[in-house]
Amino acid sequence: MSAQSLPLDSPVLLARLRRAREDQGLSQGSVAEELGVARTTIVAIEQGERRLRPEELLALADIYGERLDGLLREDPPPRSLAAQFRTSFGRRPEQDELRLAAAELQRLAEDYVEVERLLELGAVTRYPAPVALAPGADIETEAALLAESERGRLGLGDGPLPHLRELLENDVGLRVFSIGLPSTIAGLFGFDPELGACVAINANQRWERQRWSMAHEYAHFLTRRDRAEVTVLMSSYRRVPASERFADAFARYFVLPASGVTRRYHAAVSDAGKATTGLLLQQADWWSVSFQAYVMRLEDLRLVKPGLHDRLARRGFQVGEGRDLLGLPVHPADARLLPRRFRLLAVTAYDQGLLSEERLAHLLREDRIGTRATVSELLTTLPEDSAQ
C-alpha cells in the first residue's frame, strides 16, 4: 500500500493528526472552532468514531502546518519528541517558539528515518553505553574522565576537532540539525529508539557557540539519554543545574583537551619567544573555539595568570580587530539545516527512483531549482582518470 492510498479512517493517520495537534499545543476545542465544527466532532474523528472527510484532512493539515504526504505515511508515528520536551520547557517565556522548534526537529528526524528505510539502510548507531554519574561525584573530575574516554574511543587523539558536526553524525550517529531557536537557547537534545539521537543547534548563533553547543548536547546524550534537554545559555540561568554544569565541563574538556592545549601552547610560545594576544588569537582559531573559551581554558590549566581574559576586556582589547589584522578567517554560523549524510542519502534515493522530485524538494527544504542544483552537485560522476 502506498502512502497516498492510506484510507482516511486509518488508525495511523488519526494518530498522526492527534499528535500533530498536540505538538502545536492546540486543544480540540480551538481546532474545532477554526474548522467550524463542534469539539465533539474533533474528538470523534481522532477516536475513529466519525470518518474524516477529504476537505477536513486538507484543512487540518493547514492548521497543523503539516504536509499531506507526511500525514499519509504508512508507517506508525514514532513517539513524539515534542511531548518529551514539554516538561523541559516549563514556563519559559519562549515555550511557544520552543514547541514549534521541537515539532520541526521531529519532522526532520522522521524524514531522515524515511530516507534510510527507502534505501534499506540502518541508522548510524555507534552509541556507547550510557554513563551513570554517581550522586555527589565531582563534576569537573567526572567530565574530564568522560571526555578523555570518548576521545580515546573515537580515536581522536588530543588535537582540534574542526569538523565536529560530521564527526558526531558519522562516527557516533547523532542527527544534528541547525534550527532557528530563541536567542537564549543554545540547543535541544531528544532521543527515541526509532528516531535516534536528535540534536538541534541554534542557527542564529556564532559558529564557535554552535560547536560548543554540539559538544554540550553530546554530554547529555552520553549521560541522560532518556530525558529531553533544553540547553539555556548560562547567563539566562538564575542557578545553573548540575546537569548543565557537567555538560559544559565536558564540552570544555572534549573540545580543548588538556594535553593537546598545553603542548601546542608551549610550542607556540617557544617559537614566538613570548606569549602575545596575537598568539592567543591564532591558537583559538586553531582549536576552532572563541577567544574567550580558549583563554579561560589556559587559565584553568594555569598556563596564564587567572583573570587574563577579564583584564584584556577592561583594557578594550577587540577580538574582531585582532583577527582582522592577523588575516584569520571569518567562520559564518552553520546555517545548514540538514546534515550532509541526510542530503546525500536523499539524493541517492531520488537517483534510484525511490523519490519523486517534488518529495525530494520537500525533504531538502528547497525549491525545484535548488533541488536540481543539489542533485547535479552531489551526483556528478568522477572523471575516468580519478576513479581508481
Secondary structure by P-SEA (a helix, b strand, c coil): ccccccccccaaaaaaaaaaaaaacccaaaaaaaacccaaaaaaaaaccccccaaaaaaaaaaacccccccccccccccccccccccccccccaaaaaaaaaaaaaaaaaaaaaaaaaaccccccccccbbbbcccccaaaaaaaaaaaaaaaaccccccccaaaaaaacccccbbbbbbccccccbbbbbbccccbbbbccccccaaaaaaaaaaaaaaaaccccbbbbbccccccccccaaaaaaaaaaaaaaccaaaaaaaaaaaaaaaccccaaaaaaaaaaacccaaaaaaaaaaacccccaaaaaaaaacccaaaaaaaabbbbbccccccccaaaaaaaaaaaaaccccaaaaaaaacccaaaaaaaaaaaaccccccccc
